[in-house]
Amino acid sequence: MTDSIRKSTRIAAPIDRVWRAISDHREFGEWFRVALDQPFEAGKPSTGHMLYPGYEHIRWTAEIVAVEPPHRFAFRWHPYAIDPNVDYSNEPTTLIEFTLREADGGTEVEVVESGFDAIPAHRRDEAFRMDSSGWEQQITNVRDYVER
């Protein structure tokens, strides 16, 4: 499948705790390694800058699509938009959706990023590959953050 990335994990914590880690902009920033300027609000932009070493020059810009406690958080962004000399604003965005569900005393978390087929061909493969490995790390980060 080339249009979407799907990653999931089980977190040994109640759904409300996991929801807070994903939907509160300060907690999200802790495990995602981004300093966000404002709380997440559906229909509003989210801005900030990355804190991950080597990527501090990258601005975080996303459009918050949904904040539906405690099961769904979604936003749109430009995937792997890391070149500060490129204007990505005219490119299509991908949709990132976090879905949470209670499972055996813990929480199942799935993140899906979809819409890669619309990304310009010259960027599509690298954006897909880099975001795929990025979500693999981030799903581990949120689990470790909540469980510590």
Sequence and secondary structure as in RCSB ss.txt:
>XXXX:A:sequence
MTDSIRKSTRIAAPIDRVWRAISDHREFGEWFRVALDQPFEAGKPSTGHMLYPGYEHIRWTAEIVAVEPPHRFAF
RWHPYAIDPNVDYSNEPTTLIEFTLREADGGTEVEVVESGFDAIPAHRRDEAFRMDSSGWEQQITNVRDYVER
>XXXX:A:secstr
  SEEEEEEEESS HHHHHHHHHSHHHHHHHHTEEESS   TTSEEEEEE STT TT EEEEEEEEEETTTEEEE
EE TT   TTS  TTS  EEEEEEEEEETTEEEEEEEEE GGGS HHHHHHHHHHHHHHHHHHHHHHHHHHH 
